[in-house]
Amino acid sequence: MIEPEMEELTDLERLQAQILHRIAKLELSILPPSKNSPNNDLPTTTATEARLSAVLVDGGVNDFSFKRVPSDYYDWSYEARRDILGAASIHHLCKSIVLVNTQAASNITDCSDRENSKYYVVVVQYTARFSADAVKNFLYSLNNGKIPKKRFNLRLAPEEISHKLTGYEHNGVTCVGMKTDIPVILDEAIVKLHPDFFWLGGGEIDLKLGIRTSEFINFAKPFIVNCSGS
């Protein structure tokens, strides 16, 4: 009979092995730094990447990948970004944005009520036109009309607030391993993508995370909302 302490040790060892295996695979997929980069001695695996890998594995996510991109990545066309990541299409390139409800009641100051939160993280395609009104209408319906619609006014959170809540800088924001447990809204268009593997920020400006959509949904437990147009 296995003692409880031994069972716990075995589970920890198995989790550690999974993380180390994942990191080893990630190291092989890391892209070299841009030839214009002044620092050619960048580490292949950063603390952020290792931490997020552990968070994902611990959350039951198996199909994910990190890729490092050159420093001028955001000057590139969507087609070039697609190619360097190996994404299926430009529509598979997504971003996480932090929204603040500027008209929330004075007692709504945090994210403790995910149905009526002060802040939300929305994951949306770069190629889509985000609609704050669609999110407003969704939240109004989510609360069964008990909260006046005028109490929902979603706007992009100031960069310093986004950084404080998530721990990530602009262009590095991801909804994995955030400092604050902010409710996530996933644009419905991403769920409809084929193949179902999309890319988003990876916690650092030049680090991107690719993840299986179904596993992301199981992990992040997002509200799935039609909140964009082409």
N, C-alpha and C positions, 0 to 999 in steps of 0.2 A: 504494500500500500504506500503511495507517495504522500509524504508529509506536506501540509499546506505551504510551509516555507519553501519546499522544493518546487511546488507547483508555481508559486509566485516567481521564483528564480528562473524557472524554465520559460515562463511567459516573457519575462524581461529580456532574457537572452535571445528569444525568438524575435522580439521587437527590435532589439539592437542589431541582430543579423539582417533583418529586413531593411533597416535604415542604412546600414553600411553597404548593403548590396545596391540599394537605390542610389546612394552617393557615388558609388563606383561607376554605375551606368551613366550618371549625370556628368561625371568628369569626362567621359568619352564623347559626350554630345556637346560640350561647351565649345563655342566658336572662339577663334583667336581674336585678340583685340584688334581694333582698326589700325591699319598701317600708319594712320596719321596720329595715333595716340602717342603721347610722350612717354608713356609708361608701358613697356613691353614685358614687365615682370608681374603682371596682375595674377593673383592666385586663381587657380582653376575652380575652386570651391570656396565660397565665402561663408561666414557665420550665418548670414541671412538665409542662404540657400540650404544649408544644413538644418537650420531651425525649422524652416517651412517644410522641408522634406519630412522631418520628424512629426510635425503637426499633421501633415496629410496622411502619412502612414498610420499614425495613431488614430486618425479619423476614418480609417477604412478605405482610403483612396490608394489604388494600386497603379492606375494608368495615368501617369503624369510625367512631364519632362520639363527641365529648365534649359534655356539656351541664353547665352550671353551675346549681346549685339554690340556693334561699334558705337562709339560715342556720338556719331552724327546720324544715328538711326532715325531720329524724328525729322530730319531734313529729307529723308528718302520718300519716294512715292509708295503708295500702298502696295503696288505690285512688287517693288523691291523688298519691302518688309516681308511680304508673303513668301518670297523666294528664300530669303535668308533664314526664315523660321521653318520653312518646309510646310507652311500652312496649306490647307486644301484650296482656299480662295481668299480674296481680300476681305470677304464678309466674315471670315473666321477670326479676324483681328479685332479684339475687343478691349475695352478699358473699364476701370472701376472709378466712379465718381461719387463723392460724398455730397449729399444734399442736406440742407437744413430747412426745417419748417419754421419760417419766420413769423407765422401767425399762430403758432401753438399757444395754448393757454399758459398762463404764467407758472402753473404747477407742473408743466411738462418741460423738464430741463435735461432729461437724459434718455437712455434707450431701454429703460426697464420694461416698458410696454411696447412690444414689437408691433402692435396694431395701431398704436398712436404714439410713435416715437418722435423725439425732437430731431433725430438724424436718421438717414437711410443711406446705404451704399447701393448704387445702381450699376449693374454690369450691362453695358450696351455696346453694340458694334460701332467701330469707327465710321463705317459707311452709312450708318443710320442717322436719322434726324430725331433726336431725343425730344419727347414731349412731356414737359413737367405737368401739363394739365391732365394728361392721361394718368399719371401717378396720383395727382390730386383726386381725380374721380374714383380711382381704385380705392384709396384710403377712406374716402367718404363712404363708399359702398361697404368696405370692410367693417366699418363701425356702424353699419345698418342705419345710417342717417342720423344717429344719435348725437353726433358732433356736427355743428353747423359747417357747411362747406367753406365758409369764409375763414375757418380755423385751419385750413390747409393751404399753404402757399410754399411750394418747394422751390428752393433756389440753390445754386451751387454754393457750397460752404466756402468761406475764406480759406486760403491755403494754410494759414497758421492753425486754424481750427481742424482742418482735415489732417494735418500732420500730428496735432495733439491727440486726436482720437484714434488714428490708425497707426501712428509711428512711422509712416512712410512719406517720402517726399513726392512732389509733383512728378508725374510720369512713372513713379515707382509704386503707386498705390495698388494694393491688392486686398481682397476680402479674406485672405488666409492669414491667420496669426496676427490679427489686429490687436492693438492695445485695449480697445473697447469692443464689446460684443454688439456691434451695430447690425440691425436687421438688414438683410440683403434682398434686393429686388433684381431678378434676372429677366431681361427682356425676352419676351416670348419668341422673337425671331431667332434668337440663338438656339433655343430648344429645337427649332425646325431645321437647323443646319444639317447637311450631309456632306461628309461623315460627321459624326457627333463628337468632335474633338476641336476645341477652340483655344485661342491664345489670349492671355491678359497679362497685366503687370505682375512682376515677380518679387516685389519688395525693394528692388533697387532700380535706378533709372535705366541701367543697361542690362537688366535681367528680366527675361520673359518666362511665363509659366504656361505650358500647354496642358490641358486636362480634359478627360472624358466627360462629356456633359452630364450623363446620368450619375457619375460618381460625384461630380461637383454638386449636383442637386441633393444627393444623399448627405453630402458633407455639410454644405452651407445652409440647407433647409430654406431656400429663398422663396419669396413670393414670386410667382411667375406672372408677369404682367405684359400686356401689349402696350408698350410705352414708346414706340418709335415708328417712323415711316421711312421709306427708302428715298 
